[in-house]
């Protein structure tokens, strides 16, 4: 027996009202989740002293990263949601919100890491520096990128072994993943080397080639390192393991003992999305792989294999 037309209309109206309430409630829950994941707790401004020096082996400028602890890692879901929220991309907010509901894994859970002090190359190793290394060691330059070799640009198309060989020749090493991240974001948990707010003018992004190293000083990290976001990906010393952060030692984590891929950090000129430029982003590739947006920089542990005198300390 069917309901009278008036009762059918009332029933349909009731279900429509319920559906609207459900959608409104779901929307409010999603916005609440966005607020929680996008919120960064207020923190007292941290003052960083920039101390520089030079590696006498290759003339590379160095910046000092002092000993101490820092916050390493960040929730990828939270970072993506925050970026979408800041850009007013509500479709992105919805997409990431659904990812939360489906239990998407995080890129790297935040955790505290303690490091000894070290010197980091202020910029990526340049073509000119790598050419000098090749001449000194009778090594061939890698294949040139489409824009040809330009001395002030970062050397690209280098494998992990190429980068490690250069570092050894320079009396240095490739930075561990932890050393790279601390130099990029300091100790206040910032999203990007320059702070928490995405600014495409502060890094080489969505370009067609690499740029001269250090060409955007406004994007400097807290310790004065340049191009820690954009320009070129950078090889790190570590083997890559997605789950390594769960078991890594708190003090000077060296990375996994073995693996099939090496860590890359820093993203490159090719990318445009703010999510890719955050300092906590992890990437990896086969150590034999060469890419036209892949470079490296080096690190010297204090006091280092050479007598380095800090320029700003008067020593």
C-alpha positions in Angstrom: 0.0 0.0 0.0 1.6 3.3 -1.1 1.6 6.5 1.0 -0.5 9.4 -0.1 1.4 11.9 -2.2 1.5 14.5 0.5 3.1 12.0 2.9 5.6 10.9 0.2 6.6 14.5 -0.2 7.0 14.9 3.5 9.1 11.8 3.8 11.3 12.9 0.9 11.7 16.3 2.5 12.7 14.6 5.8 15.4 12.5 4.1 16.7 15.6 2.3 17.0 17.4 5.5 18.8 14.5 7.2 21.2 14.2 4.2 21.9 17.9 4.4 22.6 17.6 8.1 24.9 14.6 7.5 26.8 16.5 4.8 27.1 19.6 7.0 28.4 17.4 9.9 30.9 15.6 7.6 32.1 19.0 6.3 32.5 20.3 9.8 34.5 17.2 10.9 36.7 17.6 7.8 37.3 21.2 8.5 38.1 20.4 12.2 40.6 17.7 10.9 42.1 20.3 8.6 42.4 22.8 11.5 44.1 20.2 13.7 46.5 19.0 10.9 47.3 22.5 9.6 47.8 24.1 13.0 51.4 24.7 14.1 51.8 25.4 17.8 53.0 28.9 18.6 56.7 28.8 19.3 59.2 31.3 20.5 61.3 32.7 17.7 64.8 31.0 17.5 67.8 33.2 16.7 70.4 31.4 14.6 74.0 32.7 14.3 75.5 32.1 10.8 79.1 31.1 11.0 81.1 30.5 7.8 84.4 29.1 6.7 86.0 27.5 3.6 87.1 24.0 2.7 90.7 24.6 1.5 90.6 21.5 -0.6 88.0 22.7 -3.2 87.4 26.3 -2.1 83.8 25.5 -1.1 82.0 27.9 1.3 80.9 26.2 4.5 78.3 27.0 7.1 78.4 25.8 10.7 75.6 23.7 12.1 76.1 23.4 15.9 75.6 20.4 18.1 72.2 19.8 19.6 68.7 18.3 19.0 66.1 19.2 16.4 62.7 18.0 15.2 63.1 15.6 12.3 60.2 14.4 10.1 56.7 15.6 9.5 53.4 14.0 8.7 53.0 14.0 4.9 49.3 14.0 5.2 49.4 17.0 7.5 51.8 18.9 5.2 49.7 18.2 2.1 46.5 19.3 3.9 48.2 22.4 5.2 49.4 23.3 1.7 46.0 22.8 0.2 44.4 24.8 3.0 46.8 27.7 2.5 46.1 27.8 -1.2 42.3 27.7 -0.8 42.3 24.3 -2.7 39.2 22.8 -1.1 39.2 19.9 -3.5 42.7 19.1 -2.2 41.5 19.4 1.4 38.8 16.9 0.6 41.2 14.6 -1.2 43.7 14.5 1.7 40.9 14.3 4.2 39.7 11.1 2.6 43.2 9.8 2.6 43.2 10.3 6.4 40.0 8.3 6.6 41.6 5.5 4.6 44.5 5.3 6.9 47.2 6.6 4.6 50.7 6.2 6.0 52.9 9.1 6.9 56.0 10.2 5.2 58.0 10.4 8.4 56.7 10.7 11.9 58.2 13.7 13.8 60.8 12.7 16.3 63.8 14.2 18.2 67.3 13.7 16.9 70.5 14.8 18.5 73.6 15.6 16.3 77.2 16.5 16.8 78.3 19.8 15.2 79.4 19.8 11.6 80.3 22.0 8.6 78.0 21.9 5.6 78.7 23.1 2.1 76.8 26.4 1.7 75.6 25.4 -1.8 75.6 22.4 -4.0 78.9 21.4 -5.6 79.2 23.4 -8.8 80.2 22.3 -12.3 83.5 24.2 -12.0 84.3 22.4 -8.7 83.5 19.0 -10.1 85.4 19.7 -13.3 88.5 20.4 -11.1 87.9 17.1 -9.4 87.7 15.3 -12.7 91.0 16.8 -13.9 92.7 15.9 -10.7 91.5 12.3 -10.7 91.4 11.6 -14.5 87.7 11.1 -14.2 85.3 11.9 -17.0 82.5 14.5 -16.6 79.0 12.9 -16.6 76.8 13.5 -19.7 75.8 17.2 -20.0 72.2 18.2 -19.5 70.2 19.8 -22.2 71.3 23.3 -21.1 75.0 22.3 -21.3 77.6 22.7 -18.6 77.6 26.1 -16.9 80.3 26.5 -14.3 78.2 28.3 -11.7 75.3 25.7 -11.8 75.2 22.6 -9.7 76.8 19.5 -11.2 74.0 17.1 -12.2 73.7 13.7 -13.8 76.0 12.3 -11.1 75.4 8.9 -9.5 75.7 8.4 -5.8 79.1 6.8 -6.3 80.3 9.9 -8.2 79.1 12.2 -5.4 80.8 10.0 -2.7 84.0 9.9 -4.7 84.1 13.7 -4.9 83.4 14.1 -1.2 86.3 11.7 -0.4 88.6 13.7 -2.7 87.5 17.0 -1.0 88.3 15.5 2.5 84.6 15.5 3.3 81.6 13.1 3.1 78.0 13.2 2.0 75.7 14.4 4.7 73.5 11.9 6.5 69.8 12.4 6.1 69.6 13.8 9.6 72.4 16.3 9.0 70.8 17.4 5.8 67.4 18.0 7.4 68.7 19.9 10.4 70.7 22.2 8.2 67.6 22.8 6.1 65.1 23.5 8.8 66.9 24.4 12.0 65.6 23.5 15.4 62.1 25.1 15.3 60.4 22.5 13.2 59.7 24.9 10.3 58.2 23.6 7.1 60.6 25.2 4.6 64.1 26.4 5.0 62.9 30.1 5.2 59.9 29.4 7.5 56.4 28.0 7.6 54.8 29.9 4.7 55.2 28.7 1.2 56.9 31.4 -1.1 57.8 30.3 -4.6 60.1 33.4 -5.0 62.4 31.9 -2.4 63.5 28.8 -4.3 64.1 27.6 -7.9 60.9 25.9 -8.8 58.8 25.1 -11.9 61.7 26.1 -14.1 63.3 24.6 -17.2 66.9 24.2 -15.9 69.0 24.5 -12.9 70.0 28.0 -11.8 73.4 29.3 -10.5 74.0 28.0 -7.0 73.0 30.4 -4.2 71.1 32.7 -6.6 68.2 33.1 -4.2 69.6 34.3 -0.9 66.1 35.0 0.5 65.6 31.2 0.6 68.5 30.6 3.0 68.1 28.0 5.8 68.5 29.1 9.4 72.3 28.4 9.3 72.8 30.2 6.0 72.7 27.2 3.6 71.3 27.9 0.2 69.2 25.9 -2.3 68.1 23.5 0.4 64.7 23.6 -1.4 64.7 23.6 -5.2 67.4 23.8 -7.8 68.4 20.2 -7.6 67.9 17.0 -5.6 70.8 16.1 -3.4 72.3 12.7 -2.6 72.7 11.8 1.1 74.9 9.2 2.6 72.0 7.0 3.9 70.5 3.9 2.4 66.7 4.5 2.2 64.3 2.6 4.4 60.7 3.9 4.8 60.5 2.5 8.3 63.9 3.5 9.5 62.7 6.4 11.7 60.9 3.9 13.9 64.1 2.2 15.0 66.8 4.9 14.3 69.0 5.9 17.2 68.4 9.3 18.6 72.0 10.4 18.5 73.8 10.7 15.1 71.6 8.3 13.2 73.8 6.8 10.4 71.0 5.4 8.3 70.3 1.7 7.6 73.2 -0.7 7.3 72.2 -1.7 3.8 69.6 -1.2 1.2 68.8 -0.9 -2.5 68.3 2.8 -2.9 70.0 5.9 -1.5 68.3 8.9 0.0 67.7 12.1 -2.0 66.7 15.4 -0.4 65.8 19.0 -1.4 63.7 18.6 -4.6 64.6 20.3 -7.9 63.8 23.0 -10.4 61.3 20.8 -12.2 58.6 20.7 -9.4 55.9 23.2 -8.5 53.7 21.9 -5.6 54.6 23.4 -2.2 54.3 19.9 -0.7 57.4 18.8 -2.5 59.6 21.6 -1.2 59.1 21.1 2.6 62.4 20.3 4.4 61.2 17.0 5.8 60.3 15.4 2.4 62.2 12.1 1.7 63.0 10.7 -1.7 65.2 7.9 -2.9 66.7 6.3 -6.0 69.1 3.6 -7.1 72.7 4.7 -6.3 73.7 4.1 -10.0 70.9 6.4 -11.3 71.8 9.7 -13.0 69.3 12.5 -13.4 69.4 16.0 -14.8 68.1 17.4 -11.6 70.2 15.4 -9.2 73.2 17.0 -7.5 74.9 16.9 -4.0 76.7 18.9 -1.3 79.2 17.7 1.3 79.7 17.8 5.0 82.8 18.0 7.2 82.5 16.8 10.8 84.0 19.2 13.4 86.9 19.7 13.5 87.1 18.1 10.1 90.1 16.6 8.3 91.5 20.0 7.5 92.4 22.9 9.8 89.2 25.0 9.2 89.2 28.4 11.0 85.7 29.8 11.4 85.6 33.2 9.7 83.2 34.8 12.3 84.8 33.5 15.5 88.1 35.4 15.3 90.0 32.2 16.1 
